[in-house]
Amino acid sequence: MSSNKNALIRYKTLDKCLKNKYRKYTLEDLIDECSEALFEYEGKESFVSKRTVQLDLQNMRSEKFGYEAPIEVYERKYYRYSDPDYSIHNISVNESDLKAMNNAVQILKQFKDFSMFKEMNGVIQKLEDSIHATSHKSIIHLDKNEQLKGLEHIDVLYESIVSKKVLRIRYKSFTAREANIFTVHPQLLKEYNNRWFLICVYKGKMYNLALDRMEHIEQEEKAEYIDKNLDGDEYFKDIIGVTVSGTMKPRQVIFFVDASNAPYVKTKPFHKSQEIISETEEGTVFKICVQINYELERLLLGFGDCLIVHQPKKLRIRMQEKFRSGFSNYKNLNAEDED
């Protein structure tokens, strides 16, 4: 059990004891109560030290967690609340807290149209009513598109990941003439560039399936689920986007960005590994360490003539070919206009 959860159980136990009007609790009694409470939750012996309980009482008295509990020691031995009606579960909310909660509600409301958040609508409304929210205009606007195809699949995919269920998905890629059936073991859901993807195991390998290409989903009851126990931060650490290679090693990508666009790249790094190699009046040379994938190429191409790839050589040549092809397309259009 995590230390944070242990602490919450102790605080809850101490609160129950300190507001009990019909029993006197010594420090030793409080230690025993906390130890027993942790035993009930963990199912194993868990001794709480005297120092731990003393620190808990000190934290509850302080403003650290907003409790400011009126804990007193009477007869130089017993602990209780000086206010018999006090409980850490009844702490008051000040105006600053209300404003923070109101801001959080306005952000939550932006997700209400996503199918997986439908059940939150009532909760959000209750929160809004309980804090007397006055602003119905969202100041923070998140980039989203409720009309994206495939969002209706998020619920079943999410639940299948949580409950570890194998799925049969009828899937038609952009290049396929007909849909195919994929029997997959769902692991993660990933949003990138306003598009959702399912990260899954298919025939023993990791695959990305775009939600907007899924036509039908059903559970495969007979198959045994393969759990890769993926950590999203670890799995995507060496890439931009969603395409992860199980064999490709991350490469040093060195690129130049002109002076007018360098500030954008500095303030919004392409990747967490990004570093500045050099700066001049003409622009800035950056370095990132990532796998070379489709999403990286699209990002670099998006800067057009403002960005030049120096290394690796294969990526630089590929960028040159892309720009050469693009130039040819426009050259042909210009020739048609002349006719």
Phi and psi restraints in degrees (value plus and minus 20) as a CYANA .aco file:
   2 SER   PHI     -89.0   -49.0
   2 SER   PSI     135.1   175.1
   3 SER   PHI     -83.8   -43.8
   3 SER   PSI     -54.0   -14.0
   4 ASN   PHI     -83.5   -43.5
   4 ASN   PSI     -62.5   -22.5
   5 LYS   PHI     -88.6   -48.6
   5 LYS   PSI     -57.9   -17.9
   6 ASN   PHI     -77.0   -37.0
   6 ASN   PSI     -65.5   -25.5
   7 ALA   PHI     -83.2   -43.2
   7 ALA   PSI     -62.5   -22.5
   8 LEU   PHI     -82.0   -42.0
   8 LEU   PSI     -59.9   -19.9
   9 ILE   PHI     -85.6   -45.6
   9 ILE   PSI     -60.3   -20.3
  10 ARG   PHI     -85.3   -45.3
  10 ARG   PSI     -64.6   -24.6
  11 TYR   PHI     -80.4   -40.4
  11 TYR   PSI     -62.6   -22.6
  12 LYS   PHI     -83.5   -43.5
  12 LYS   PSI     -60.5   -20.5
  13 THR   PHI     -87.6   -47.6
  13 THR   PSI     -65.4   -25.4
  14 LEU   PHI     -81.6   -41.6
  14 LEU   PSI     -60.7   -20.7
  15 ASP   PHI     -80.3   -40.3
  15 ASP   PSI     -63.7   -23.7
  16 LYS   PHI     -82.0   -42.0
  16 LYS   PSI     -60.7   -20.7
  17 CYS   PHI     -90.3   -50.3
  17 CYS   PSI     -65.1   -25.1
  18 LEU   PHI     -88.3   -48.3
  18 LEU   PSI     -43.9    -3.9
  19 LYS   PHI    -117.3   -77.3
  19 LYS   PSI     -17.3    22.7
  20 ASN   PHI     -97.3   -57.3
  20 ASN   PSI      93.7   133.7
  21 LYS   PHI    -102.1   -62.1
  21 LYS   PSI     -29.7    10.3
  22 TYR   PHI    -130.5   -90.5
  22 TYR   PSI     -10.7    29.3
  23 ARG   PHI    -166.4  -126.4
  23 ARG   PSI     124.8   164.8
  24 LYS   PHI    -118.2   -78.2
  24 LYS   PSI     106.5   146.5
  25 TYR   PHI    -132.0   -92.0
  25 TYR   PSI     103.3   143.3
  26 THR   PHI    -105.7   -65.7
  26 THR   PSI     152.7   192.7
  27 LEU   PHI     -80.8   -40.8
  27 LEU   PSI     -58.7   -18.7
  28 GLU   PHI     -84.7   -44.7
  28 GLU   PSI     -57.2   -17.2
  29 ASP   PHI     -84.0   -44.0
  29 ASP   PSI     -62.1   -22.1
  30 LEU   PHI     -84.0   -44.0
  30 LEU   PSI     -58.7   -18.7
  31 ILE   PHI     -82.2   -42.2
  31 ILE   PSI     -64.9   -24.9
  32 ASP   PHI     -83.1   -43.1
  32 ASP   PSI     -61.7   -21.7
  33 GLU   PHI     -83.2   -43.2
  33 GLU   PSI     -62.4   -22.4
  34 CYS   PHI     -85.9   -45.9
  34 CYS   PSI     -60.8   -20.8
  35 SER   PHI     -83.2   -43.2
  35 SER   PSI     -61.8   -21.8
  36 GLU   PHI     -87.0   -47.0
  36 GLU   PSI     -58.6   -18.6
  37 ALA   PHI     -84.1   -44.1
  37 ALA   PSI     -62.7   -22.7
  38 LEU   PHI     -86.7   -46.7
  38 LEU   PSI     -54.1   -14.1
  39 PHE   PHI     -83.4   -43.4
  39 PHE   PSI     -60.9   -20.9
  40 GLU   PHI     -84.1   -44.1
  40 GLU   PSI     -58.7   -18.7
  41 TYR   PHI     -97.8   -57.8
  41 TYR   PSI     -58.3   -18.3
  42 GLU   PHI    -114.0   -74.0
  42 GLU   PSI     -44.2    -4.2
  43 GLY   PHI      56.8    96.8
  43 GLY   PSI      -0.7    39.3
  44 LYS   PHI    -169.9  -129.9
  44 LYS   PSI     139.9   179.9
  45 GLU   PHI     -78.5   -38.5
  45 GLU   PSI     111.7   151.7
  46 SER   PHI    -163.9  -123.9
  46 SER   PSI      79.4   119.4
  47 PHE   PHI    -105.9   -65.9
  47 PHE   PSI     108.8   148.8
  48 VAL   PHI    -119.3   -79.3
  48 VAL   PSI     109.8   149.8
  49 SER   PHI     -97.2   -57.2
  49 SER   PSI     140.4   180.4
  50 LYS   PHI     -81.5   -41.5
  50 LYS   PSI     -62.8   -22.8
  51 ARG   PHI     -83.0   -43.0
  51 ARG   PSI     -58.1   -18.1
  52 THR   PHI     -81.4   -41.4
  52 THR   PSI     -66.6   -26.6
  53 VAL   PHI     -87.0   -47.0
  53 VAL   PSI     -58.3   -18.3
  54 GLN   PHI     -82.3   -42.3
  54 GLN   PSI     -61.1   -21.1
  55 LEU   PHI     -86.9   -46.9
  55 LEU   PSI     -57.3   -17.3
  56 ASP   PHI     -81.2   -41.2
  56 ASP   PSI     -64.7   -24.7
  57 LEU   PHI     -83.8   -43.8
  57 LEU   PSI     -58.8   -18.8
  58 GLN   PHI     -85.1   -45.1
  58 GLN   PSI     -62.4   -22.4
  59 ASN   PHI     -84.6   -44.6
  59 ASN   PSI     -59.0   -19.0
  60 MET   PHI     -86.9   -46.9
  60 MET   PSI     -53.1   -13.1
  61 ARG   PHI     -92.5   -52.5
  61 ARG   PSI     -50.3   -10.3
  62 SER   PHI    -102.1   -62.1
  62 SER   PSI    -199.7  -159.7
  63 GLU   PHI    -110.8   -70.8
  63 GLU   PSI     -16.3    23.7
  64 LYS   PHI     -73.5   -33.5
  64 LYS   PSI     -66.0   -26.0
  65 PHE   PHI    -131.3   -91.3
  65 PHE   PSI      -8.6    31.4
  66 GLY   PHI      60.4   100.4
  66 GLY   PSI     -10.1    29.9
  67 TYR   PHI     -99.3   -59.3
  67 TYR   PSI     -72.3   -32.3
  68 GLU   PHI      27.1    67.1
  68 GLU   PSI      29.3    69.3
  69 ALA   PHI     -88.5   -48.5
  69 ALA   PSI     113.8   153.8
  70 PRO   PHI    -100.9   -60.9
  70 PRO   PSI      47.1    87.1
  71 ILE   PHI    -105.3   -65.3
  71 ILE   PSI     110.0   150.0
  72 GLU   PHI    -148.8  -108.8
  72 GLU   PSI     135.1   175.1
  73 VAL   PHI    -129.6   -89.6
  73 VAL   PSI      99.3   139.3
  74 TYR   PHI    -136.0   -96.0
  74 TYR   PSI     132.9   172.9
  75 GLU   PHI      35.6    75.6
  75 GLU   PSI       5.4    45.4
  76 ARG   PHI      35.5    75.5
  76 ARG   PSI       5.3    45.3
  77 LYS   PHI    -169.0  -129.0
  77 LYS   PSI     -58.9   -18.9
  78 TYR   PHI    -126.0   -86.0
  78 TYR   PSI     130.5   170.5
  79 TYR   PHI    -132.5   -92.5
  79 TYR   PSI     121.2   161.2
  80 ARG   PHI    -185.2  -145.2
  80 ARG   PSI     152.9   192.9
  81 TYR   PHI    -105.1   -65.1
  81 TYR   PSI     113.6   153.6
  82 SER   PHI     -88.8   -48.8
  82 SER   PSI     -47.4    -7.4
  83 ASP   PHI    -119.5   -79.5
  83 ASP   PSI      89.2   129.2
  84 PRO   PHI     -83.4   -43.4
  84 PRO   PSI     -36.6     3.4
  85 ASP   PHI    -115.8   -75.8
  85 ASP   PSI     -20.5    19.5
  86 TYR   PHI     -97.6   -57.6
  86 TYR   PSI     127.1   167.1
  87 SER   PHI    -175.2  -135.2
  87 SER   PSI     125.9   165.9
  88 ILE   PHI     -85.4   -45.4
  88 ILE   PSI     -35.7     4.3
  89 HIS   PHI    -106.5   -66.5
  89 HIS   PSI     -24.4    15.6
  90 ASN   PHI    -135.7   -95.7
  90 ASN   PSI       5.6    45.6
  91 ILE   PHI     -86.5   -46.5
  91 ILE   PSI     124.0   164.0
  92 SER   PHI     -97.5   -57.5
  92 SER   PSI     137.1   177.1
  93 VAL   PHI    -131.9   -91.9
  93 VAL   PSI     104.4   144.4
  94 ASN   PHI    -106.9   -66.9
  94 ASN   PSI     158.4   198.4
  95 GLU   PHI     -83.9   -43.9
  95 GLU   PSI     -56.1   -16.1
  96 SER   PHI     -84.3   -44.3
  96 SER   PSI     -60.5   -20.5
  97 ASP   PHI     -83.3   -43.3
  97 ASP   PSI     -61.2   -21.2
  98 LEU   PHI     -81.8   -41.8
  98 LEU   PSI     -61.1   -21.1
  99 LYS   PHI     -85.0   -45.0
  99 LYS   PSI     -61.6   -21.6
 100 ALA   PHI     -84.4   -44.4
 100 ALA   PSI     -62.0   -22.0
 101 MET   PHI     -86.0   -46.0
 101 MET   PSI     -57.9   -17.9
 102 ASN   PHI     -83.2   -43.2
 102 ASN   PSI     -62.7   -22.7
 103 ASN   PHI     -81.7   -41.7
 103 ASN   PSI     -61.0   -21.0
 104 ALA   PHI     -84.1   -44.1
 104 ALA   PSI     -59.6   -19.6
 105 VAL   PHI     -82.6   -42.6
 105 VAL   PSI     -62.2   -22.2
 106 GLN   PHI     -83.2   -43.2
 106 GLN   PSI     -55.0   -15.0
 107 ILE   PHI     -91.2   -51.2
 107 ILE   PSI     -63.6   -23.6
 108 LEU   PHI     -80.1   -40.1
 108 LEU   PSI     -55.2   -15.2
 109 LYS   PHI     -83.2   -43.2
 109 LYS   PSI     -43.1    -3.1
 110 GLN   PHI     -92.0   -52.0
 110 GLN   PSI     -34.2     5.8
 111 PHE   PHI    -119.0   -79.0
 111 PHE   PSI     -19.2    20.8
 112 LYS   PHI     -84.0   -44.0
 112 LYS   PSI     -43.9    -3.9
 113 ASP   PHI    -106.7   -66.7
 113 ASP   PSI     -30.7     9.3
 114 PHE   PHI     -92.2   -52.2
 114 PHE   PSI     117.5   157.5
 115 SER   PHI     -78.7   -38.7
 115 SER   PSI     -57.3   -17.3
 116 MET   PHI     -91.0   -51.0
 116 MET   PSI     -31.9     8.1
 117 PHE   PHI    -125.5   -85.5
 117 PHE   PSI     -16.1    23.9
 118 LYS   PHI     -75.6   -35.6
 118 LYS   PSI     -63.3   -23.3
 119 GLU   PHI     -88.5   -48.5
 119 GLU   PSI     -32.8     7.2
 120 MET   PHI    -103.6   -63.6
 120 MET   PSI     -31.7     8.3
 121 ASN   PHI     -76.1   -36.1
 121 ASN   PSI     -65.9   -25.9
 122 GLY   PHI     -84.4   -44.4
 122 GLY   PSI     -59.8   -19.8
 123 VAL   PHI     -84.5   -44.5
 123 VAL   PSI     -64.5   -24.5
 124 ILE   PHI     -81.9   -41.9
 124 ILE   PSI     -60.8   -20.8
 125 GLN   PHI     -84.2   -44.2
 125 GLN   PSI     -61.2   -21.2
 126 LYS   PHI     -82.9   -42.9
 126 LYS   PSI     -62.7   -22.7
 127 LEU   PHI     -80.9   -40.9
 127 LEU   PSI     -64.4   -24.4
 128 GLU   PHI     -82.9   -42.9
 128 GLU   PSI     -61.9   -21.9
 129 ASP   PHI     -88.3   -48.3
 129 ASP   PSI     -61.0   -21.0
 130 SER   PHI     -90.2   -50.2
 130 SER   PSI     -48.5    -8.5
 131 ILE   PHI    -120.5   -80.5
 131 ILE   PSI     -11.5    28.5
 132 HIS   PHI      34.9    74.9
 132 HIS   PSI      26.9    66.9
 133 ALA   PHI     -80.4   -40.4
 133 ALA   PSI     111.7   151.7
 134 THR   PHI    -126.3   -86.3
 134 THR   PSI     -43.5    -3.5
 135 SER   PHI    -115.5   -75.5
 135 SER   PSI      97.1   137.1
 136 HIS   PHI    -120.2   -80.2
 136 HIS   PSI     -18.2    21.8
 137 LYS   PHI    -121.4   -81.4
 137 LYS   PSI     104.8   144.8
 138 SER   PHI     -97.6   -57.6
 138 SER   PSI     103.0   143.0
 139 ILE   PHI    -103.8   -63.8
 139 ILE   PSI     -57.4   -17.4
 140 ILE   PHI    -112.5   -72.5
 140 ILE   PSI      98.9   138.9
 141 HIS   PHI    -133.5   -93.5
 141 HIS   PSI      99.6   139.6
 142 LEU   PHI    -110.8   -70.8
 142 LEU   PSI     124.0   164.0
 143 ASP   PHI     -94.9   -54.9
 143 ASP   PSI      93.7   133.7
 144 LYS   PHI    -173.8  -133.8
 144 LYS   PSI     141.3   181.3
 145 ASN   PHI    -161.7  -121.7
 145 ASN   PSI      79.9   119.9
 146 GLU   PHI     -86.9   -46.9
 146 GLU   PSI     -34.2     5.8
 147 GLN   PHI    -108.3   -68.3
 147 GLN   PSI     -18.2    21.8
 148 LEU   PHI     -77.8   -37.8
 148 LEU   PSI     111.7   151.7
 149 LYS   PHI     -90.9   -50.9
 149 LYS   PSI     117.9   157.9
 150 GLY   PHI      84.0   124.0
 150 GLY   PSI     -33.5     6.5
 151 LEU   PHI     -81.9   -41.9
 151 LEU   PSI     -45.2    -5.2
 152 GLU   PHI     -87.5   -47.5
 152 GLU   PSI     -33.7     6.3
 153 HIS   PHI    -109.2   -69.2
 153 HIS   PSI     -31.1     8.9
 154 ILE   PHI     -79.5   -39.5
 154 ILE   PSI     -62.0   -22.0
 155 ASP   PHI     -75.9   -35.9
 155 ASP   PSI     -74.9   -34.9
 156 VAL   PHI     -87.4   -47.4
 156 VAL   PSI     -54.7   -14.7
 157 LEU   PHI     -88.6   -48.6
 157 LEU   PSI     -63.4   -23.4
 158 TYR   PHI     -79.7   -39.7
 158 TYR   PSI     -68.7   -28.7
 159 GLU   PHI     -84.0   -44.0
 159 GLU   PSI     -54.8   -14.8
 160 SER   PHI     -88.6   -48.6
 160 SER   PSI     -55.0   -15.0
 161 ILE   PHI     -87.5   -47.5
 161 ILE   PSI     -65.1   -25.1
 162 VAL   PHI     -83.6   -43.6
 162 VAL   PSI     -64.6   -24.6
 163 SER   PHI    -110.5   -70.5
 163 SER   PSI     -18.5    21.5
 164 LYS   PHI      37.7    77.7
 164 LYS   PSI      40.6    80.6
 165 LYS   PHI    -131.6   -91.6
 165 LYS   PSI     120.2   160.2
 166 VAL   PHI    -100.8   -60.8
 166 VAL   PSI     122.8   162.8
 167 LEU   PHI    -143.6  -103.6
 167 LEU   PSI     128.3   168.3
 168 ARG   PHI    -127.0   -87.0
 168 ARG   PSI      97.9   137.9
 169 ILE   PHI    -137.8   -97.8
 169 ILE   PSI     104.9   144.9
 170 ARG   PHI    -104.8   -64.8
 170 ARG   PSI      97.9   137.9
 171 TYR   PHI    -152.8  -112.8
 171 TYR   PSI     112.8   152.8
 172 LYS   PHI    -145.5  -105.5
 172 LYS   PSI      88.6   128.6
 173 SER   PHI     -93.4   -53.4
 173 SER   PSI     149.1   189.1
 174 PHE   PHI     -84.4   -44.4
 174 PHE   PSI     -46.5    -6.5
 175 THR   PHI    -115.3   -75.3
 175 THR   PSI     -32.2     7.8
 176 ALA   PHI    -104.0   -64.0
 176 ALA   PSI     123.4   163.4
 177 ARG   PHI     -97.9   -57.9
 177 ARG   PSI     -55.4   -15.4
 178 GLU   PHI    -150.1  -110.1
 178 GLU   PSI     137.7   177.7
 179 ALA   PHI     -94.1   -54.1
 179 ALA   PSI     128.9   168.9
 180 ASN   PHI    -139.0   -99.0
 180 ASN   PSI     137.8   177.8
 181 ILE   PHI    -117.8   -77.8
 181 ILE   PSI     104.3   144.3
 182 PHE   PHI    -132.7   -92.7
 182 PHE   PSI     102.7   142.7
 183 THR   PHI    -115.6   -75.6
 183 THR   PSI      90.3   130.3
 184 VAL   PHI    -146.6  -106.6
 184 VAL   PSI     140.0   180.0
 185 HIS   PHI    -133.0   -93.0
 185 HIS   PSI      77.3   117.3
 186 PRO   PHI     -86.8   -46.8
 186 PRO   PSI     117.5   157.5
 187 GLN   PHI    -140.7  -100.7
 187 GLN   PSI     -66.4   -26.4
 188 LEU   PHI    -165.6  -125.6
 188 LEU   PSI     134.4   174.4
 189 LEU   PHI    -130.3   -90.3
 189 LEU   PSI     115.2   155.2
 190 LYS   PHI    -155.0  -115.0
 190 LYS   PSI     111.2   151.2
 191 GLU   PHI    -125.0   -85.0
 191 GLU   PSI     111.3   151.3
 192 TYR   PHI    -165.3  -125.3
 192 TYR   PSI     109.3   149.3
 193 ASN   PHI      33.8    73.8
 193 ASN   PSI      23.6    63.6
 194 ASN   PHI      44.2    84.2
 194 ASN   PSI      11.7    51.7
 195 ARG   PHI    -161.1  -121.1
 195 ARG   PSI     121.7   161.7
 196 TRP   PHI    -123.8   -83.8
 196 TRP   PSI     124.0   164.0
 197 PHE   PHI    -154.4  -114.4
 197 PHE   PSI     127.0   167.0
 198 LEU   PHI    -122.0   -82.0
 198 LEU   PSI     104.6   144.6
 199 ILE   PHI    -114.3   -74.3
 199 ILE   PSI     101.8   141.8
 200 CYS   PHI    -166.0  -126.0
 200 CYS   PSI     148.1   188.1
 201 VAL   PHI    -119.4   -79.4
 201 VAL   PSI     106.7   146.7
 202 TYR   PHI    -154.4  -114.4
 202 TYR   PSI      97.9   137.9
 203 LYS   PHI      33.1    73.1
 203 LYS   PSI      21.4    61.4
 204 GLY   PHI      62.6   102.6
 204 GLY   PSI     -23.2    16.8
 205 LYS   PHI    -138.6   -98.6
 205 LYS   PSI     139.4   179.4
 206 MET   PHI    -102.4   -62.4
 206 MET   PSI     114.4   154.4
 207 TYR   PHI    -151.9  -111.9
 207 TYR   PSI     134.1   174.1
 208 ASN   PHI    -131.2   -91.2
 208 ASN   PSI     107.4   147.4
 209 LEU   PHI    -141.3  -101.3
 209 LEU   PSI     102.9   142.9
 210 ALA   PHI     -92.5   -52.5
 210 ALA   PSI     113.8   153.8
 211 LEU   PHI     -84.5   -44.5
 211 LEU   PSI     -50.3   -10.3
 212 ASP   PHI     -95.9   -55.9
 212 ASP   PSI     -24.6    15.4
 213 ARG   PHI    -125.1   -85.1
 213 ARG   PSI     -18.3    21.7
 214 MET   PHI    -105.1   -65.1
 214 MET   PSI     109.4   149.4
 215 GLU   PHI    -122.4   -82.4
 215 GLU   PSI     -51.5   -11.5
 216 HIS   PHI    -177.9  -137.9
 216 HIS   PSI     124.3   164.3
 217 ILE   PHI    -153.2  -113.2
 217 ILE   PSI     115.0   155.0
 218 GLU   PHI    -167.4  -127.4
 218 GLU   PSI     135.6   175.6
 219 GLN   PHI     -98.1   -58.1
 219 GLN   PSI     123.7   163.7
 220 GLU   PHI    -123.2   -83.2
 220 GLU   PSI      78.9   118.9
 221 GLU   PHI     -90.3   -50.3
 221 GLU   PSI     -49.8    -9.8
 222 LYS   PHI    -101.5   -61.5
 222 LYS   PSI     -44.4    -4.4
 223 ALA   PHI     -99.9   -59.9
 223 ALA   PSI     124.7   164.7
 224 GLU   PHI    -107.7   -67.7
 224 GLU   PSI     111.0   151.0
 225 TYR   PHI     -90.9   -50.9
 225 TYR   PSI     116.1   156.1
 226 ILE   PHI    -120.4   -80.4
 226 ILE   PSI      96.2   136.2
 227 ASP   PHI    -123.5   -83.5
 227 ASP   PSI      91.9   131.9
 228 LYS   PHI    -104.7   -64.7
 228 LYS   PSI     -27.5    12.5
 229 ASN   PHI      29.8    69.8
 229 ASN   PSI      30.1    70.1
 230 LEU   PHI     -93.5   -53.5
 230 LEU   PSI     118.9   158.9
 231 ASP   PHI    -122.7   -82.7
 231 ASP   PSI      97.1   137.1
 232 GLY   PHI     -76.4   -36.4
 232 GLY   PSI     -63.8   -23.8
 233 ASP   PHI     -80.9   -40.9
 233 ASP   PSI     -60.7   -20.7
 234 GLU   PHI     -93.3   -53.3
 234 GLU   PSI     -61.4   -21.4
 235 TYR   PHI     -84.8   -44.8
 235 TYR   PSI     -59.4   -19.4
 236 PHE   PHI    -118.1   -78.1
 236 PHE   PSI     -11.1    28.9
 237 LYS   PHI     -82.9   -42.9
 237 LYS   PSI     -48.6    -8.6
 238 ASP   PHI    -123.8   -83.8
 238 ASP   PSI      -4.3    35.7
 239 ILE   PHI    -153.4  -113.4
 239 ILE   PSI     145.2   185.2
 240 ILE   PHI    -130.0   -90.0
 240 ILE   PSI     106.2   146.2
 241 GLY   PHI      78.1   118.1
 241 GLY   PSI    -156.8  -116.8
 242 VAL   PHI    -148.1  -108.1
 242 VAL   PSI     -32.6     7.4
 243 THR   PHI    -105.0   -65.0
 243 THR   PSI      85.9   125.9
 244 VAL   PHI    -128.8   -88.8
 244 VAL   PSI     110.0   150.0
 245 SER   PHI    -116.8   -76.8
 245 SER   PSI     114.7   154.7
 246 GLY   PHI     -98.4   -58.4
 246 GLY   PSI     -32.3     7.7
 247 THR   PHI    -137.2   -97.2
 247 THR   PSI     -45.6    -5.6
 248 MET   PHI     -94.5   -54.5
 248 MET   PSI     113.2   153.2
 249 LYS   PHI    -108.0   -68.0
 249 LYS   PSI     127.9   167.9
 250 PRO   PHI     -82.8   -42.8
 250 PRO   PSI     123.4   163.4
 251 ARG   PHI    -136.7   -96.7
 251 ARG   PSI     135.1   175.1
 252 GLN   PHI     -97.3   -57.3
 252 GLN   PSI      97.7   137.7
 253 VAL   PHI    -128.5   -88.5
 253 VAL   PSI      98.0   138.0
 254 ILE   PHI    -133.0   -93.0
 254 ILE   PSI     108.5   148.5
 255 PHE   PHI    -166.2  -126.2
 255 PHE   PSI     132.1   172.1
 256 PHE   PHI    -124.9   -84.9
 256 PHE   PSI     117.5   157.5
 257 VAL   PHI    -144.8  -104.8
 257 VAL   PSI     112.3   152.3
 258 ASP   PHI     -86.3   -46.3
 258 ASP   PSI     145.7   185.7
 259 ALA   PHI     -80.1   -40.1
 259 ALA   PSI     -52.6   -12.6
 260 SER   PHI     -93.5   -53.5
 260 SER   PSI     -44.4    -4.4
 261 ASN   PHI    -128.0   -88.0
 261 ASN   PSI     -35.4     4.6
 262 ALA   PHI     -75.6   -35.6
 262 ALA   PSI     -60.1   -20.1
 263 PRO   PHI     -79.0   -39.0
 263 PRO   PSI     -53.2   -13.2
 264 TYR   PHI     -86.4   -46.4
 264 TYR   PSI     -60.7   -20.7
 265 VAL   PHI     -92.7   -52.7
 265 VAL   PSI     -51.4   -11.4
 266 LYS   PHI     -87.4   -47.4
 266 LYS   PSI     -64.2   -24.2
 267 THR   PHI    -103.4   -63.4
 267 THR   PSI     -39.9     0.1
 268 LYS   PHI    -150.7  -110.7
 268 LYS   PSI      60.8   100.8
 269 PRO   PHI     -79.2   -39.2
 269 PRO   PSI     125.8   165.8
 270 PHE   PHI     -83.0   -43.0
 270 PHE   PSI     -55.1   -15.1
 271 HIS   PHI    -174.7  -134.7
 271 HIS   PSI     136.4   176.4
 272 LYS   PHI     -84.7   -44.7
 272 LYS   PSI     -39.1     0.9
 273 SER   PHI    -102.9   -62.9
 273 SER   PSI     -20.7    19.3
 274 GLN   PHI     -81.8   -41.8
 274 GLN   PSI     115.0   155.0
 275 GLU   PHI    -155.2  -115.2
 275 GLU   PSI     135.6   175.6
 276 ILE   PHI    -115.1   -75.1
 276 ILE   PSI     105.1   145.1
 277 ILE   PHI    -108.9   -68.9
 277 ILE   PSI     -65.1   -25.1
 278 SER   PHI    -178.5  -138.5
 278 SER   PSI     139.0   179.0
 279 GLU   PHI    -157.1  -117.1
 279 GLU   PSI     118.5   158.5
 280 THR   PHI    -158.1  -118.1
 280 THR   PSI     160.0   200.0
 281 GLU   PHI     -85.0   -45.0
 281 GLU   PSI     -48.3    -8.3
 282 GLU   PHI     -95.3   -55.3
 282 GLU   PSI     -50.5   -10.5
 283 GLY   PHI     144.2   184.2
 283 GLY   PSI    -183.1  -143.1
 284 THR   PHI    -149.0  -109.0
 284 THR   PSI     120.5   160.5
 285 VAL   PHI    -121.8   -81.8
 285 VAL   PSI     104.6   144.6
 286 PHE   PHI    -131.3   -91.3
 286 PHE   PSI     142.8   182.8
 287 LYS   PHI    -158.4  -118.4
 287 LYS   PSI     113.6   153.6
 288 ILE   PHI    -150.9  -110.9
 288 ILE   PSI     138.8   178.8
 289 CYS   PHI    -141.4  -101.4
 289 CYS   PSI      82.5   122.5
 290 VAL   PHI    -166.4  -126.4
 290 VAL   PSI     144.9   184.9
 291 GLN   PHI     -93.2   -53.2
 291 GLN   PSI     125.3   165.3
 292 ILE   PHI    -103.8   -63.8
 292 ILE   PSI      91.6   131.6
 293 ASN   PHI    -155.8  -115.8
 293 ASN   PSI     159.0   199.0
 294 TYR   PHI     -80.8   -40.8
 294 TYR   PSI     -62.6   -22.6
 295 GLU   PHI     -84.8   -44.8
 295 GLU   PSI     -57.3   -17.3
 296 LEU   PHI     -82.5   -42.5
 296 LEU   PSI     -65.4   -25.4
 297 GLU   PHI     -80.2   -40.2
 297 GLU   PSI     -63.9   -23.9
 298 ARG   PHI     -83.4   -43.4
 298 ARG   PSI     -58.1   -18.1
 299 LEU   PHI     -84.5   -44.5
 299 LEU   PSI     -65.5   -25.5
 300 LEU   PHI     -86.7   -46.7
 300 LEU   PSI     -61.9   -21.9
 301 LEU   PHI     -83.4   -43.4
 301 LEU   PSI     -49.7    -9.7
 302 GLY   PHI     -82.7   -42.7
 302 GLY   PSI     -39.9     0.1
 303 PHE   PHI    -108.2   -68.2
 303 PHE   PSI     -22.6    17.4
 304 GLY   PHI      35.6    75.6
 304 GLY   PSI    -152.3  -112.3
 305 ASP   PHI    -100.1   -60.1
 305 ASP   PSI     -16.7    23.3
 306 CYS   PHI    -106.8   -66.8
 306 CYS   PSI     -27.2    12.8
 307 LEU   PHI    -153.0  -113.0
 307 LEU   PSI     118.7   158.7
 308 ILE   PHI    -148.8  -108.8
 308 ILE   PSI     104.6   144.6
 309 VAL   PHI    -103.7   -63.7
 309 VAL   PSI     108.4   148.4
 310 HIS   PHI    -117.6   -77.6
 310 HIS   PSI     -65.3   -25.3
 311 GLN   PHI    -162.0  -122.0
 311 GLN   PSI     130.3   170.3
 312 PRO   PHI     -95.7   -55.7
 312 PRO   PSI     143.1   183.1
 313 LYS   PHI     -82.5   -42.5
 313 LYS   PSI     -62.4   -22.4
 314 LYS   PHI     -81.2   -41.2
 314 LYS   PSI     -58.9   -18.9
 315 LEU   PHI     -88.4   -48.4
 315 LEU   PSI     -60.3   -20.3
 316 ARG   PHI     -81.4   -41.4
 316 ARG   PSI     -63.5   -23.5
 317 ILE   PHI     -84.7   -44.7
 317 ILE   PSI     -59.9   -19.9
 318 ARG   PHI     -83.4   -43.4
 318 ARG   PSI     -60.2   -20.2
 319 MET   PHI     -83.9   -43.9
 319 MET   PSI     -61.7   -21.7
 320 GLN   PHI     -79.6   -39.6
 320 GLN   PSI     -63.3   -23.3
 321 GLU   PHI     -83.1   -43.1
 321 GLU   PSI     -59.7   -19.7
 322 LYS   PHI     -83.5   -43.5
 322 LYS   PSI     -66.3   -26.3
 323 PHE   PHI     -88.5   -48.5
 323 PHE   PSI     -55.7   -15.7
 324 ARG   PHI     -84.1   -44.1
 324 ARG   PSI     -61.8   -21.8
 325 SER   PHI     -86.0   -46.0
 325 SER   PSI     -61.6   -21.6
 326 GLY   PHI     -83.6   -43.6
 326 GLY   PSI     -61.8   -21.8
 327 PHE   PHI     -81.7   -41.7
 327 PHE   PSI     -60.4   -20.4
 328 SER   PHI     -82.3   -42.3
 328 SER   PSI     -60.3   -20.3
 329 ASN   PHI     -80.3   -40.3
 329 ASN   PSI     -65.5   -25.5
 330 TYR   PHI     -90.5   -50.5
 330 TYR   PSI     -53.4   -13.4
 331 LYS   PHI     -83.7   -43.7
 331 LYS   PSI     -60.1   -20.1
 332 ASN   PHI     -85.2   -45.2
 332 ASN   PSI     -58.3   -18.3
 333 LEU   PHI     -84.5   -44.5
 333 LEU   PSI     -60.5   -20.5
 334 ASN   PHI     -83.4   -43.4
 334 ASN   PSI     -57.3   -17.3
 335 ALA   PHI     -85.3   -45.3
 335 ALA   PSI     -58.9   -18.9
 336 GLU   PHI     -84.8   -44.8
 336 GLU   PSI     -57.9   -17.9
 337 ASP   PHI     -84.7   -44.7
 337 ASP   PSI     -55.9   -15.9
 338 GLU   PHI     -85.8   -45.8
 338 GLU   PSI     -52.6   -12.6
